[in-house]
Amino acid sequence: GSIWSYCMNEELLRLGLARSAPIRGVPPGSHLYWHLHKRLHRAEMKAERKGRGLWKKESLWERASKALKDNLLLRLIGRIFQRTRTD
């Protein structure tokens, strides 16, 4: 809870803004290594389960609007209407 026990890496993982990587500078077999690894992995899995940050899934509305925007026929019709509107 206090500022001294705040882990910025864990918070970034919890928000889904980063991915975990091997911890350097700590011996892999030590208690500290496994404690940190467990906390960081838990934060990353929480973000993945909730679909935050890197794991955000597009909604149905976002997928539909992207499909319509990328449709070649609709873009052509849009250009025709723009030319007739400006003339």
C-alpha positions as a printed NumPy array, in Angstrom:
array([[  0.   ,   0.   ,   0.   ],
       [  2.744,   2.528,   0.691],
       [  4.884,   4.176,  -1.961],
       [  7.921,   2.132,  -0.866],
       [  6.209,  -1.203,  -1.492],
       [  4.818,  -0.141,  -4.891],
       [  6.13 ,  -2.217,  -7.807],
       [  5.998,  -0.298, -11.085],
       [  6.732,  -3.432, -13.131],
       [  3.83 ,  -5.267, -11.524],
       [  1.477,  -2.353, -12.197],
       [  2.498,  -2.18 , -15.869],
       [  1.819,  -5.893, -16.202],
       [ -1.52 ,  -5.569, -14.391],
       [ -2.613,  -2.86 , -16.858],
       [ -1.535,  -5.001, -19.807],
       [  1.033,  -2.466, -21.   ],
       [  3.989,  -4.879, -20.816],
       [  4.913,  -8.539, -20.955],
       [  7.   , -10.37 , -18.404],
       [ 10.594, -11.333, -19.167],
       [ 13.232, -13.322, -17.291],
       [ 14.481, -11.513, -14.191],
       [ 18.156, -10.537, -14.395],
       [ 20.443,  -9.923, -11.474],
       [ 18.761, -12.451,  -9.176],
       [ 19.906, -16.088,  -9.012],
       [ 17.199, -18.274, -10.651],
       [ 17.053, -20.748,  -7.775],
       [ 16.624, -18.191,  -5.003],
       [ 13.472, -17.556,  -2.981],
       [ 13.442, -13.895,  -4.102],
       [ 13.48 , -14.893,  -7.774],
       [ 10.471, -17.191,  -7.436],
       [  8.612, -14.681,  -5.282],
       [  9.077, -11.92 ,  -7.89 ],
       [  8.356, -14.287, -10.777],
       [  5.095, -15.416,  -9.163],
       [  3.908, -11.839,  -8.518],
       [  4.75 , -10.639, -12.026],
       [  3.255, -13.702, -13.693],
       [  0.058, -13.352, -11.641],
       [ -0.264,  -9.683, -12.685],
       [  0.243, -10.555, -16.354],
       [ -2.328, -13.352, -16.243],
       [ -4.842, -11.033, -14.576],
       [ -4.476,  -8.512, -17.425],
       [ -4.828, -11.278, -19.997],
       [ -7.982, -12.661, -18.351],
       [ -9.564,  -9.217, -18.192],
       [ -8.517,  -8.329, -21.765],
       [ -6.536,  -5.229, -20.858],
       [ -3.807,  -3.488, -22.84 ],
       [ -2.003,  -5.878, -25.167],
       [ -4.762,  -8.453, -24.782],
       [ -7.665,  -6.144, -25.529],
       [-10.134,  -7.698, -27.935],
       [-12.057,  -5.573, -30.4  ],
       [-15.764,  -5.253, -29.797],
       [-18.329,  -6.255, -32.402],
       [-18.887,  -2.587, -33.246],
       [-15.147,  -1.975, -33.795],
       [-14.805,  -5.042, -36.02 ],
       [-17.877,  -4.098, -38.087],
       [-16.809,  -0.479, -38.564],
       [-13.296,  -1.591, -39.572],
       [-14.733,  -4.049, -42.109],
       [-16.95 ,  -1.35 , -43.597],
       [-14.119,   1.169, -43.687],
       [-11.836,  -1.318, -45.47 ],
       [-14.504,  -2.352, -48.012],
       [-13.338,  -1.336, -51.498],
       [-16.861,  -0.972, -52.928],
       [-17.983,   1.345, -50.129],
       [-14.853,   3.483, -50.523],
       [-15.545,   3.814, -54.252],
       [-19.153,   4.857, -53.584],
       [-17.88 ,   7.376, -51.01 ],
       [-15.499,   8.928, -53.553],
       [-18.293,   9.22 , -56.132],
       [-20.524,  11.025, -53.616],
       [-17.683,  13.357, -52.601],
       [-17.09 ,  14.387, -56.205],
       [-20.782,  15.006, -56.878],
       [-21.164,  16.976, -53.646],
       [-18.244,  19.346, -54.401],
       [-19.252,  19.97 , -58.044]])
